[in-house]
Structure formats: C-alpha cells, structure tokens
Amino acid sequence: MDGYIRFTLLLGLLGFAGTANAQSHYSNWLHRNAQDTTIVPCRNDSLTRLQVPPGSLGMMHPDSMFCRIEIMPLDSLHSPHDSAYIGWCRFTLGEDSLHDGYMNYDSTHGSNHHQMQFMGELNCRIYWDSLKCDSLYRSWRPVEIRGWTGAGWVTLPSVTFDGNTAAFSTNRLYSAFAFIGEPTPLTGVVDENRSPAAFGLFQNYPNPFNPVTTIGYILPVQAHVTLKIYDISGREVATLVNGMEAPGPKTVKFDALNLATGTYLYRLQAGEFSETRHLVVIR
C-alpha cells in the first residue's frame, strides 16, 4: 500500500506529561538499576514514545537492553491480515542497536522471544494518525489493539479509546502492536435547507477508484472555494472548483482517466479553512 501509518505513544497517561527525572533519547537503553523513568521515542517519529518506570526490570533481565521503536508500512505486516488491520509498529530489544536477540519481530530470526515480561506496568498512549494513513482507511477508526506473540496476534485487555487515541497499561511488551479498525459510523444526515455549523471535506467515494470518483464537502457560509488535485510530490494536476459558492453540502465528480495509478491529494480551501485528504487511482 502507498500509505503509512503513524503510531504515537504520548506521555499523558497516569501523570506521564511533564514526568520528572526522566531521561530520553531517540533510541534508548533500559537499565535494570535505573532510578529515573526511561523514555524511548520512536526513531522515525519524534512523537512516538514508550515510558518505562523505575523498577520495571527484574533480576531475570539483563543489566541493560537497547530499545528501539519503528513505525512500519501496513503492507509489511509479518502475518497474513485482513482489512481490519489499519496499521502497526514494532519494538526491538537487544544487546545493542544491531542485535535484537531478546525480542524479535518475526519468526525468521534466531529465537522466538516475541514478547517480554516486565516487573512494572508500562503505561502507554498510542495515537493512530489518520492524516498519514493510507486513504483506504481514511474514514475508519481504531477500536482494538493487538500484540504479536510470535505465533499470532492477541487482543490487549482494558484499552481505552478516545477518538484516535488508545490508552493502556501492560507489563508485557510485544515485538509489535497493531491497530484494528472499523468504519466510522454516520452521525447524522445533513438537511440541505439548513446551513451546516462548520466547514468539512469528506472522503471521496469510491476509493480506490477507476476512473471516476465523487468528492463531497460542506460550507457553513458563503465563501470563495478552491478544490484542487495534487500528485504525491505536491504538483497540481487538476482544479475542480474555483469560485464563490453558497453555504450547504456540495459534491464534485473527478475523472482521473489521464492520471497514472497511485496516491494523490485533494485539498479544499474555503476562506481561512483548508483540509487535505488522499485518494487512490487504480488501473
């Protein structure tokens, strides 16, 4: 798939925000005798991070372990998956940055330590960034978190969702965590005779498509509107709307007959409002 998923483990659960005596590096060492909270941000997303409180490593653990977190493309999942999987990230624990012998993320490595038990609770908030997500799942929402055991996925208990944020505590760190999603339900029907309360740009339908799709948007007030299509490099390839429009729901047909297969962006600019979404052309 062309899209990428971003997972963000934010310091906000159970007093994470502003944690005192915390040390943080983009890849980090977990020390058994550490007196400070250890924070491990993701190597390819500065907002993605894991917090390990003091006392989490017991006597059965090594004196120190190298930890690294990576956000992964959805199509690189190491197990067959269906459309309910909308993204994942992986964790590496090893003796150094190149050796992941303590916990591997797929069964092709030398051992099968795909999870590790800790003495203390690792409290996490994981954020699924739908703006970076493959547009196939743009209107989906996360409803479940699963961990990879080496033999399959297990559902994490006691996960609390708030929009696109999942919060949970666990004393078992898995080599991978995956988001499971479902389509976002419709919350109401727009009355075309009544002005909407806010601007909005909707996901095109169908998506992916060949060669025609419909793009919808809504205006709470009269505004000058532009709706343009861009390729993934930001080059403009089409202008669908450019002019003043009255308030209310709108739809525009887009014919991509002359475009190559791939992911494109469409951007609505209405007054000071601007929003961008993804669409996928297939042949």
Secondary structure as a PSIPRED ss2 file (coil, helix, strand):
# PSIPRED VFORMAT (PSIPRED V4.0)

   1 M C   1.000  0.000  0.000
   2 D C   1.000  0.000  0.000
   3 G C   1.000  0.000  0.000
   4 Y E   0.000  0.000  1.000
   5 I C   1.000  0.000  0.000
   6 R C   1.000  0.000  0.000
   7 F E   0.000  0.000  1.000
   8 T E   0.000  0.000  1.000
   9 L E   0.000  0.000  1.000
  10 L C   1.000  0.000  0.000
  11 L C   1.000  0.000  0.000
  12 G C   1.000  0.000  0.000
  13 L C   1.000  0.000  0.000
  14 L C   1.000  0.000  0.000
  15 G C   1.000  0.000  0.000
  16 F C   1.000  0.000  0.000
  17 A C   1.000  0.000  0.000
  18 G C   1.000  0.000  0.000
  19 T C   1.000  0.000  0.000
  20 A C   1.000  0.000  0.000
  21 N C   1.000  0.000  0.000
  22 A E   0.000  0.000  1.000
  23 Q E   0.000  0.000  1.000
  24 S E   0.000  0.000  1.000
  25 H C   1.000  0.000  0.000
  26 Y C   1.000  0.000  0.000
  27 S C   1.000  0.000  0.000
  28 N E   0.000  0.000  1.000
  29 W E   0.000  0.000  1.000
  30 L E   0.000  0.000  1.000
  31 H E   0.000  0.000  1.000
  32 R C   1.000  0.000  0.000
  33 N C   1.000  0.000  0.000
  34 A C   1.000  0.000  0.000
  35 Q C   1.000  0.000  0.000
  36 D C   1.000  0.000  0.000
  37 T E   0.000  0.000  1.000
  38 T E   0.000  0.000  1.000
  39 I E   0.000  0.000  1.000
  40 V E   0.000  0.000  1.000
  41 P E   0.000  0.000  1.000
  42 C E   0.000  0.000  1.000
  43 R C   1.000  0.000  0.000
  44 N C   1.000  0.000  0.000
  45 D E   0.000  0.000  1.000
  46 S E   0.000  0.000  1.000
  47 L E   0.000  0.000  1.000
  48 T E   0.000  0.000  1.000
  49 R E   0.000  0.000  1.000
  50 L E   0.000  0.000  1.000
  51 Q E   0.000  0.000  1.000
  52 V E   0.000  0.000  1.000
  53 P C   1.000  0.000  0.000
  54 P C   1.000  0.000  0.000
  55 G C   1.000  0.000  0.000
  56 S C   1.000  0.000  0.000
  57 L C   1.000  0.000  0.000
  58 G C   1.000  0.000  0.000
  59 M C   1.000  0.000  0.000
  60 M C   1.000  0.000  0.000
  61 H C   1.000  0.000  0.000
  62 P C   1.000  0.000  0.000
  63 D C   1.000  0.000  0.000
  64 S E   0.000  0.000  1.000
  65 M E   0.000  0.000  1.000
  66 F E   0.000  0.000  1.000
  67 C E   0.000  0.000  1.000
  68 R E   0.000  0.000  1.000
  69 I E   0.000  0.000  1.000
  70 E E   0.000  0.000  1.000
  71 I E   0.000  0.000  1.000
  72 M E   0.000  0.000  1.000
  73 P E   0.000  0.000  1.000
  74 L H   0.000  1.000  0.000
  75 D H   0.000  1.000  0.000
  76 S H   0.000  1.000  0.000
  77 L C   1.000  0.000  0.000
  78 H C   1.000  0.000  0.000
  79 S C   1.000  0.000  0.000
  80 P C   1.000  0.000  0.000
  81 H C   1.000  0.000  0.000
  82 D C   1.000  0.000  0.000
  83 S C   1.000  0.000  0.000
  84 A C   1.000  0.000  0.000
  85 Y E   0.000  0.000  1.000
  86 I E   0.000  0.000  1.000
  87 G E   0.000  0.000  1.000
  88 W E   0.000  0.000  1.000
  89 C E   0.000  0.000  1.000
  90 R E   0.000  0.000  1.000
  91 F E   0.000  0.000  1.000
  92 T E   0.000  0.000  1.000
  93 L E   0.000  0.000  1.000
  94 G E   0.000  0.000  1.000
  95 E C   1.000  0.000  0.000
  96 D E   0.000  0.000  1.000
  97 S C   1.000  0.000  0.000
  98 L C   1.000  0.000  0.000
  99 H E   0.000  0.000  1.000
 100 D C   1.000  0.000  0.000
 101 G C   1.000  0.000  0.000
 102 Y C   1.000  0.000  0.000
 103 M E   0.000  0.000  1.000
 104 N C   1.000  0.000  0.000
 105 Y C   1.000  0.000  0.000
 106 D C   1.000  0.000  0.000
 107 S C   1.000  0.000  0.000
 108 T C   1.000  0.000  0.000
 109 H C   1.000  0.000  0.000
 110 G C   1.000  0.000  0.000
 111 S C   1.000  0.000  0.000
 112 N C   1.000  0.000  0.000
 113 H C   1.000  0.000  0.000
 114 H C   1.000  0.000  0.000
 115 Q E   0.000  0.000  1.000
 116 M E   0.000  0.000  1.000
 117 Q E   0.000  0.000  1.000
 118 F E   0.000  0.000  1.000
 119 M E   0.000  0.000  1.000
 120 G E   0.000  0.000  1.000
 121 E E   0.000  0.000  1.000
 122 L E   0.000  0.000  1.000
 123 N E   0.000  0.000  1.000
 124 C E   0.000  0.000  1.000
 125 R E   0.000  0.000  1.000
 126 I E   0.000  0.000  1.000
 127 Y E   0.000  0.000  1.000
 128 W E   0.000  0.000  1.000
 129 D C   1.000  0.000  0.000
 130 S C   1.000  0.000  0.000
 131 L C   1.000  0.000  0.000
 132 K C   1.000  0.000  0.000
 133 C C   1.000  0.000  0.000
 134 D C   1.000  0.000  0.000
 135 S H   0.000  1.000  0.000
 136 L H   0.000  1.000  0.000
 137 Y H   0.000  1.000  0.000
 138 R C   1.000  0.000  0.000
 139 S C   1.000  0.000  0.000
 140 W E   0.000  0.000  1.000
 141 R E   0.000  0.000  1.000
 142 P E   0.000  0.000  1.000
 143 V E   0.000  0.000  1.000
 144 E E   0.000  0.000  1.000
 145 I E   0.000  0.000  1.000
 146 R E   0.000  0.000  1.000
 147 G E   0.000  0.000  1.000
 148 W E   0.000  0.000  1.000
 149 T C   1.000  0.000  0.000
 150 G C   1.000  0.000  0.000
 151 A C   1.000  0.000  0.000
 152 G C   1.000  0.000  0.000
 153 W E   0.000  0.000  1.000
 154 V E   0.000  0.000  1.000
 155 T E   0.000  0.000  1.000
 156 L C   1.000  0.000  0.000
 157 P C   1.000  0.000  0.000
 158 S C   1.000  0.000  0.000
 159 V C   1.000  0.000  0.000
 160 T E   0.000  0.000  1.000
 161 F E   0.000  0.000  1.000
 162 D E   0.000  0.000  1.000
 163 G C   1.000  0.000  0.000
 164 N C   1.000  0.000  0.000
 165 T E   0.000  0.000  1.000
 166 A E   0.000  0.000  1.000
 167 A E   0.000  0.000  1.000
 168 F E   0.000  0.000  1.000
 169 S E   0.000  0.000  1.000
 170 T E   0.000  0.000  1.000
 171 N E   0.000  0.000  1.000
 172 R E   0.000  0.000  1.000
 173 L E   0.000  0.000  1.000
 174 Y E   0.000  0.000  1.000
 175 S C   1.000  0.000  0.000
 176 A E   0.000  0.000  1.000
 177 F E   0.000  0.000  1.000
 178 A E   0.000  0.000  1.000
 179 F E   0.000  0.000  1.000
 180 I E   0.000  0.000  1.000
 181 G E   0.000  0.000  1.000
 182 E E   0.000  0.000  1.000
 183 P E   0.000  0.000  1.000
 184 T C   1.000  0.000  0.000
 185 P C   1.000  0.000  0.000
 186 L C   1.000  0.000  0.000
 187 T C   1.000  0.000  0.000
 188 G C   1.000  0.000  0.000
 189 V C   1.000  0.000  0.000
 190 V C   1.000  0.000  0.000
 191 D C   1.000  0.000  0.000
 192 E C   1.000  0.000  0.000
 193 N C   1.000  0.000  0.000
 194 R C   1.000  0.000  0.000
 195 S C   1.000  0.000  0.000
 196 P C   1.000  0.000  0.000
 197 A C   1.000  0.000  0.000
 198 A C   1.000  0.000  0.000
 199 F C   1.000  0.000  0.000
 200 G E   0.000  0.000  1.000
 201 L E   0.000  0.000  1.000
 202 F C   1.000  0.000  0.000
 203 Q C   1.000  0.000  0.000
 204 N C   1.000  0.000  0.000
 205 Y E   0.000  0.000  1.000
 206 P C   1.000  0.000  0.000
 207 N C   1.000  0.000  0.000
 208 P C   1.000  0.000  0.000
 209 F E   0.000  0.000  1.000
 210 N C   1.000  0.000  0.000
 211 P C   1.000  0.000  0.000
 212 V E   0.000  0.000  1.000
 213 T E   0.000  0.000  1.000
 214 T E   0.000  0.000  1.000
 215 I E   0.000  0.000  1.000
 216 G E   0.000  0.000  1.000
 217 Y E   0.000  0.000  1.000
 218 I E   0.000  0.000  1.000
 219 L E   0.000  0.000  1.000
 220 P C   1.000  0.000  0.000
 221 V C   1.000  0.000  0.000
 222 Q C   1.000  0.000  0.000
 223 A E   0.000  0.000  1.000
 224 H E   0.000  0.000  1.000
 225 V E   0.000  0.000  1.000
 226 T E   0.000  0.000  1.000
 227 L E   0.000  0.000  1.000
 228 K E   0.000  0.000  1.000
 229 I E   0.000  0.000  1.000
 230 Y E   0.000  0.000  1.000
 231 D E   0.000  0.000  1.000
 232 I C   1.000  0.000  0.000
 233 S C   1.000  0.000  0.000
 234 G C   1.000  0.000  0.000
 235 R C   1.000  0.000  0.000
 236 E E   0.000  0.000  1.000
 237 V E   0.000  0.000  1.000
 238 A E   0.000  0.000  1.000
 239 T E   0.000  0.000  1.000
 240 L E   0.000  0.000  1.000
 241 V E   0.000  0.000  1.000
 242 N E   0.000  0.000  1.000
 243 G E   0.000  0.000  1.000
 244 M E   0.000  0.000  1.000
 245 E E   0.000  0.000  1.000
 246 A C   1.000  0.000  0.000
 247 P C   1.000  0.000  0.000
 248 G E   0.000  0.000  1.000
 249 P E   0.000  0.000  1.000
 250 K E   0.000  0.000  1.000
 251 T E   0.000  0.000  1.000
 252 V E   0.000  0.000  1.000
 253 K E   0.000  0.000  1.000
 254 F E   0.000  0.000  1.000
 255 D E   0.000  0.000  1.000
 256 A C   1.000  0.000  0.000
 257 L C   1.000  0.000  0.000
 258 N C   1.000  0.000  0.000
 259 L C   1.000  0.000  0.000
 260 A C   1.000  0.000  0.000
 261 T C   1.000  0.000  0.000
 262 G E   0.000  0.000  1.000
 263 T E   0.000  0.000  1.000
 264 Y E   0.000  0.000  1.000
 265 L E   0.000  0.000  1.000
 266 Y E   0.000  0.000  1.000
 267 R E   0.000  0.000  1.000
 268 L E   0.000  0.000  1.000
 269 Q E   0.000  0.000  1.000
 270 A E   0.000  0.000  1.000
 271 G C   1.000  0.000  0.000
 272 E C   1.000  0.000  0.000
 273 F E   0.000  0.000  1.000
 274 S E   0.000  0.000  1.000
 275 E E   0.000  0.000  1.000
 276 T E   0.000  0.000  1.000
 277 R E   0.000  0.000  1.000
 278 H E   0.000  0.000  1.000
 279 L E   0.000  0.000  1.000
 280 V E   0.000  0.000  1.000
 281 V E   0.000  0.000  1.000
 282 I C   1.000  0.000  0.000
 283 R C   1.000  0.000  0.000
